[in-house]
Amino acid sequence: MRTVAFHTLGCKVNQYDSEAMLEQFLQNGWQQVAFTEKADVYVVNTCTVTGTGDKKSMQAVRRAQRLNPDAEIVIAGCLAQRDGEKLLETGARLVIGAGRRKDVFALLQEAVSENKQICAVEKDILRIPFERLDVSRFAEHTRAVMKIQEGCDRYCTYCIIPYVRGGIRSRPLEDIRAEAQRFAAAGYRELVLTGIHLTSYGRDLQGTDLGDAVEACRCEGIERIRLGSLEPVVVTEAFAKRMAAVPELCPQFHLALQSGSDSVLSRMRRRYTTEEFARSAALLRAYLPGCAITTDVIAGFPGETEQEHAQTLKFVREIGFSRMHVFPYSQRAGTAAAKMPNQVPRALREARARELIAVGYELAKAYHESMLSTEREMLVEEISDGCAGGYTREYVSCHVENAGALSVGSRVFVRVTGADADGVTGVMAD
């Protein structure tokens, strides 16, 4: 039996795309093996959002070549879309970008049978429609990721993604509904809705918005629906009220901040102010009390002064995020920010990132401690040595000892007895 190994970098959208490509191999009788093993084909689904993503992507390609010099290499994803023909110089048999992922198996077979290399990178990704990819399985037993949106037209000054993912494309509601039902039938209990710019879902579909997509996922068997990254502009009072009326919706919202300084937000070309962000967070907390609000922050954006950094530190504390993902600014060729004056030295970017990470740990610990002595629902995802682990509806890591007869996929209520920056622990509720 022929074997294939996948290595996926970057976001949940890439995870979904990898699963869709993997299914094509499995349906043709291939077997998946770990990326650390010898395989006939290695597929590297790349990320180019930062320089680190580029570096790790190419390291994965070289690792595959060392594991089996005779293997066929497929390079997919954002770096592939960006560098296309250049990546053929690595010896890859197939390079495939932001389209034609549904053809990956057929294209590879063509390249091998005709002993040629193929660069299947779409030239005009602003005009291609939403690519329907079918996924029926995920490596996780309880949670499935569903891509409902592709592309972005925000063109934030630091971001390369609109150039490699193309314009806004939304998945039709009937496709969303059908895939939700397939996942439910396969035993998944939680759906995570994701997209490159999820906030824009439905802008290209007349009379459709993100709330409609959430409601389309409601079906027997799906007990949790979780939203991926959002921008605060989507959180109107109508949206918050509508989400609060969906019992399956998890009260955890990832609102991308990037900076707590209005002057930095302006240079980033983010389309909101800190005041508008705070209003969105307040609306969510008003309609979904106790909800978790997580975020992303970039440290050391070009021109960032000590005062602007201090403003960010102050603002993230004021909002009280439950978790923060912090990244030092990464200069990307081809973006407006890369040409801005007053680039912050790398050492200073990293130092500011460490400060923000430390604050993030403080805030996470405080949020988790607010759960002490309360009962929280946990979806069991793993059982080991009598201990059950999973996540609460707020996406807080939770562990329970003496799990007894619990099984993966079961929902249990936990009385929280311990908390730290990493999550909570507890005992089975009576």
Stockholm file with secondary structure:
# STOCKHOLM 1.0

chainA/1-430         MRTVAFHTLGCKVNQYDSEAMLEQFLQNGWQQVAFTEKADVYVVNTCTVTGTGDKKSMQAVRRAQRLNPDAEIVIAGCLAQRDGEKLLETGARLVIGAGRRKDVFALLQEAVSENKQICAVEKDILRIPFERLDVSRFAEHTRAVMKIQEGCDRYCTYCIIPYVRGGIRSRPLEDIRAEAQRFAAAGYRELVLTGIHLTSYGRDLQGTDLGDAVEACRCEGIERIRLGSLEPVVVTEAFAKRMAAVPELCPQFHLALQSGSDSVLSRMRRRYTTEEFARSAALLRAYLPGCAITTDVIAGFPGETEQEHAQTLKFVREIGFSRMHVFPYSQRAGTAAAKMPNQVPRALREARARELIAVGYELAKAYHESMLSTEREMLVEEISDGCAGGYTREYVSCHVENAGALSVGSRVFVRVTGADADGVTGVMAD
#=GR chainA/1-430 SS CCEEEEEECSCHHHHHHHHHHHHHHHHTTCEECCTTSCCSEEEEEECCSSHHHHHHHHHHHHHHHHHCTTSEEEEEEHHHHHHGGGGGGGTCSEEECSSCGGGHHHHHHHHHHTTCCEEECCSCTTSCCCCCCCCCCCSSSSEEEEEEEECCCCCCTTCCHHHHHCSCEECCHHHHHHHHHHHHHTTCCEEEEEETTGGGTTTTSTTCCHHHHHHHTCCTTCCEEEECEECGGGCCHHHHHHHHTCTTBCSEEEECCBCSCHHHHHHHTCSCCHHHHHHHHHHHHHHSTTCEEEEEEEESCTTCCHHHHHHHHHHHHHHTCSEEEEEECCCCTTSSGGGCSSCCCHHHHHHHHHHHHHHHHHHHHHHHHTTTTSEEEEEEEEEETTEEEEEETTCCEEEESCCTTCCTTCEEEEEEEEEETTEEEEEECC
#=GC SS_cons         CCEEEEEECSCHHHHHHHHHHHHHHHHTTCEECCTTSCCSEEEEEECCSSHHHHHHHHHHHHHHHHHCTTSEEEEEEHHHHHHGGGGGGGTCSEEECSSCGGGHHHHHHHHHHTTCCEEECCSCTTSCCCCCCCCCCCSSSSEEEEEEEECCCCCCTTCCHHHHHCSCEECCHHHHHHHHHHHHHTTCCEEEEEETTGGGTTTTSTTCCHHHHHHHTCCTTCCEEEECEECGGGCCHHHHHHHHTCTTBCSEEEECCBCSCHHHHHHHTCSCCHHHHHHHHHHHHHHSTTCEEEEEEEESCTTCCHHHHHHHHHHHHHHTCSEEEEEECCCCTTSSGGGCSSCCCHHHHHHHHHHHHHHHHHHHHHHHHTTTTSEEEEEEEEEETTEEEEEETTCCEEEESCCTTCCTTCEEEEEEEEEETTEEEEEECC
//
